[in-house]
Amino acid sequence: MKKAKVVTDEIDDDSRAGRRYRAPALEKGLEILELLAGEASPMPIAAIGQRLGRSTNELFRMMQVLQYRGFIKQEAAGGYRLTDKLFSLGMEQPRTRSLLEVALPAMRQLAVKIGQSCHLAVHSKGQIVVIARMESDEQIGFTVRVGYRQHLLKTTSGAVLYAHQNADTRKRWTAMWEPQPGQQELASFLQRCESIHGRGHEMAVSGFVAGVTDISAPVMRGGQAAAALTVPFVHSNVLRLGMEETVGHIEAAAREISEQLLRSDSRV
C-alpha cells in the first residue's frame, strides 16, 4: 500500500505540472536536439553537458545513438551539430508536402517573370523558417537557403505571417518569442502588421543585406497565412521589372497558390 501511494503521488505531481508520464532517456535526447537547434556553431559534448546541467558520461551514449540515427553529426574539430534530418521529417507532413507541391511550380514561374529569386517561409516556434526557394535565371541575384531561421519580428516574411493570423494564434506565437520585445518595439510591430493586413503585402528594406528590398505576400489557408511568399528584390543596373510591377506578380502568385491549396483541401 505504501508503494502504491508513492506512485499515485508521483502521477498527481506530474499532472499538476501539465505532464502525465516521464521518459528520462527521451527527454535527454530531446534536450540535446533542442539545444543544438539553436546553435550556429558545432558544440563539444562537454559544452553541451554544461549547458544542460548533465555530465559527459551521462550524455555520451545518447549522443552516439543520435549520431547513428542521423539526427546529429560530429565535425572534424570534435563538436556536434544538428543535421537536416528533423527538417526533412517535418517536410514529409502531408500539409507541408502539399504546400510545397502547389507552391514550387508557381514560384518557378514567378522567378522567370520577374528575374528575381523567391522563397517560401512558415512559422516555427516564434521564428520564420524557409522551406523552399527558387533561384533567378539572372547572372546577379540573392537567395536565402532552405532551413534559414530568424526571429519573426526581424523579417518581412514574419510580419506578413503574423499580420494574417487570428487573435488566438497571435497570442500563442507571441509567447514563443525569445527574447521578448519591449513595449515600444511590440507596439511598432503591431502597427506595422495592421498596415500590412490592410494592403495585402509588405515591402521593406532588408535589415540584413545592403541593396535588397524584401517584398512579401501571404499564402492563405483556412483563413490564415500558412506561408509568406517573399522576393529579396536586388537593385541592379539591369532589371527585368521594377518594384511596383514585381509586387503585382508576387501577389498574383501568392493568390494562385492559396486558390490551389483551397481546391486541394476541398478534395480531402
C-alpha positions in Angstrom: 0.0 0.0 0.0 2.8 2.4 0.8 4.4 1.8 -2.6 1.1 2.4 -4.4 0.7 5.6 -2.5 4.1 6.8 -3.7 3.3 6.1 -7.4 -0.1 7.9 -7.0 1.6 11.0 -5.6 4.1 11.0 -8.4 1.4 10.8 -11.1 -0.5 13.6 -9.3 2.6 15.8 -9.2 3.2 15.3 -12.9 -0.5 16.0 -13.7 -0.3 19.3 -11.8 2.8 20.2 -13.9 0.9 19.5 -17.1 2.5 16.1 -17.8 1.3 12.6 -17.1 4.3 10.4 -17.6 8.1 10.7 -17.6 10.6 9.2 -20.1 14.0 10.4 -18.9 16.0 9.0 -21.8 13.7 10.5 -24.4 13.8 13.8 -22.5 17.5 13.8 -22.5 17.7 13.2 -26.3 15.1 16.0 -26.9 17.1 18.4 -24.7 20.2 17.8 -26.9 18.3 18.3 -30.1 16.6 21.5 -28.9 20.0 22.9 -27.7 21.8 22.2 -30.9 18.9 23.5 -33.0 19.6 27.0 -31.5 23.4 27.0 -32.0 25.1 28.3 -35.1 28.4 26.5 -34.4 29.2 22.9 -33.5 29.3 22.2 -29.8 31.7 19.9 -27.9 30.0 17.3 -25.7 31.5 19.0 -22.6 29.8 22.3 -23.6 26.5 20.5 -24.2 26.7 18.9 -20.8 27.5 22.2 -19.1 24.5 23.9 -20.8 22.1 21.1 -19.9 23.5 20.5 -16.4 24.5 17.0 -17.2 27.8 15.1 -17.1 29.6 14.0 -20.2 29.3 10.4 -19.2 25.5 10.9 -18.8 25.3 12.2 -22.4 27.8 10.0 -24.2 25.6 7.1 -25.0 22.6 9.3 -26.1 24.9 11.3 -28.4 26.1 8.1 -30.0 22.6 7.0 -30.7 21.5 10.3 -32.1 24.6 10.3 -34.3 23.9 6.7 -35.5 20.3 7.6 -36.4 21.5 10.7 -38.4 20.0 13.4 -36.2 23.4 14.9 -35.2 26.8 14.9 -36.8 30.3 15.3 -35.3 32.6 17.7 -37.1 36.3 17.2 -37.6 37.1 19.6 -34.8 35.1 17.4 -32.4 31.9 19.5 -32.0 28.4 18.3 -32.7 25.8 20.0 -34.9 22.2 19.2 -35.9 21.7 17.6 -39.3 18.8 18.4 -41.6 17.0 15.1 -40.7 14.4 16.7 -38.4 13.8 19.3 -41.0 13.3 16.6 -43.7 10.9 14.7 -41.5 8.9 17.9 -41.0 8.7 18.4 -44.7 7.1 15.0 -45.0 4.0 16.1 -43.2 1.0 15.9 -45.6 0.0 19.5 -45.3 3.6 20.8 -45.7 4.2 18.4 -48.6 1.0 19.6 -50.4 2.0 23.2 -49.8 5.4 22.6 -51.5 3.8 20.6 -54.3 1.5 23.5 -55.1 3.9 26.4 -54.4 7.0 25.3 -56.3 5.6 25.5 -59.9 4.1 28.9 -59.1 7.5 30.0 -57.6 9.3 28.9 -60.7 7.0 30.9 -62.9 7.3 33.9 -60.7 11.2 33.8 -60.7 11.2 33.7 -64.5 8.7 36.6 -64.9 10.4 39.0 -62.5 14.1 38.0 -62.9 14.5 37.7 -59.1 14.7 34.8 -56.7 11.9 34.0 -54.3 11.4 31.8 -51.2 8.6 30.4 -49.0 8.7 30.9 -45.3 6.5 29.4 -42.5 6.2 30.0 -38.7 8.2 27.7 -36.4 8.5 28.3 -32.6 8.4 32.1 -32.8 10.6 32.2 -35.8 10.3 32.1 -39.6 11.9 29.1 -41.4 12.5 29.0 -45.1 11.1 25.7 -46.5 11.5 26.3 -50.3 13.4 28.7 -52.6 13.6 29.3 -56.4 16.6 31.0 -57.9 16.6 33.6 -60.6 18.0 32.9 -64.1 19.8 36.3 -64.0 23.5 36.4 -63.5 23.2 38.6 -60.4 20.8 37.7 -57.6 20.3 36.9 -54.0 18.8 33.7 -52.5 18.1 32.5 -48.9 19.0 28.9 -48.1 16.3 26.4 -47.2 16.2 25.9 -43.4 17.2 29.5 -42.7 15.7 30.7 -39.4 15.2 34.2 -38.0 13.2 35.8 -35.2 9.7 36.6 -36.6 9.9 40.3 -35.6 13.0 40.9 -37.6 11.8 39.8 -41.0 9.3 41.0 -43.6 8.1 37.4 -44.0 7.4 37.2 -40.3 5.4 40.4 -40.3 3.3 39.2 -43.2 2.7 35.9 -41.5 1.7 37.5 -38.1 -0.5 40.1 -39.8 -2.7 37.4 -41.2 -3.4 35.3 -38.1 -6.3 35.4 -35.7 -6.0 36.7 -32.1 -5.5 33.2 -30.6 -2.7 32.3 -33.0 -1.0 35.6 -32.4 -1.1 35.1 -28.7 0.5 31.6 -29.0 3.2 32.9 -31.3 4.0 35.9 -29.1 4.5 33.6 -26.1 7.2 31.8 -28.1 9.4 34.8 -28.8 12.9 34.8 -27.4 13.8 37.3 -26.5 10.5 39.1 -25.8 10.3 42.6 -27.3 10.0 45.7 -25.3 6.6 47.6 -25.2 7.7 50.2 -27.8 9.1 47.5 -30.2 6.0 45.4 -29.9 3.6 48.4 -30.4 5.6 49.4 -33.6 5.4 45.8 -34.9 1.7 45.5 -34.3 1.1 48.8 -36.0 3.1 47.5 -39.0 1.1 44.3 -39.1 -2.2 46.2 -39.2 -0.9 48.2 -42.1 0.1 45.0 -43.9 -3.2 43.4 -43.3 -4.9 46.4 -45.0 -2.9 46.4 -48.2 -2.1 42.6 -48.5 1.6 42.8 -48.9 4.7 44.2 -47.3 7.8 45.9 -48.8 10.7 46.9 -46.7 14.5 47.5 -47.0 16.3 44.3 -45.8 17.8 44.6 -42.3 20.5 42.1 -43.2 21.6 42.7 -46.8 22.5 46.0 -48.4 20.9 46.7 -51.8 18.0 44.4 -51.2 14.3 45.2 -50.6 12.2 42.4 -49.2 8.7 42.1 -50.8 6.3 39.6 -49.3 2.7 38.4 -49.7 0.7 35.9 -47.7 -0.3 32.4 -48.9 -3.7 31.8 -47.3 -5.1 28.6 -46.0 -8.1 28.2 -43.8 -8.5 31.9 -43.3 -4.9 32.5 -42.1 -1.5 32.8 -43.6 0.1 29.4 -44.0 3.2 30.8 -45.5 4.8 34.0 -46.8 6.0 34.2 -50.4 8.9 36.6 -50.4 11.2 38.1 -53.0 14.6 39.6 -51.9 14.5 42.3 -54.6 18.0 43.0 -55.8 18.6 46.6 -57.0 20.9 46.3 -60.1 21.6 48.4 -63.2 19.6 45.9 -65.3 16.2 45.0 -64.0 13.6 42.8 -65.8 10.8 44.5 -63.9 10.6 47.5 -61.5 9.5 47.0 -57.9 5.9 48.1 -58.4 5.4 45.6 -61.2 7.1 42.9 -59.1 4.7 43.5 -56.2 1.8 42.7 -58.5 3.3 39.5 -59.7 4.1 38.4 -56.2 0.6 39.0 -55.0 -0.8 37.1 -58.0 1.5 34.1 -57.4 0.5 34.1 -53.7 -3.2 34.1 -54.6 -2.7 31.3 -57.1 -1.0 29.1 -54.5 -3.8 30.0 -52.0 -6.5 29.0 -54.5 -4.8 25.8 -55.4 -4.5 24.9 -51.7 -8.2 25.6 -51.2 -9.1 23.3 -54.1 -6.7 20.6 -52.8 -8.1 20.8 -49.2 -11.7 20.6 -50.5 -10.9 17.3 -52.2 -9.6 15.7 -49.0 
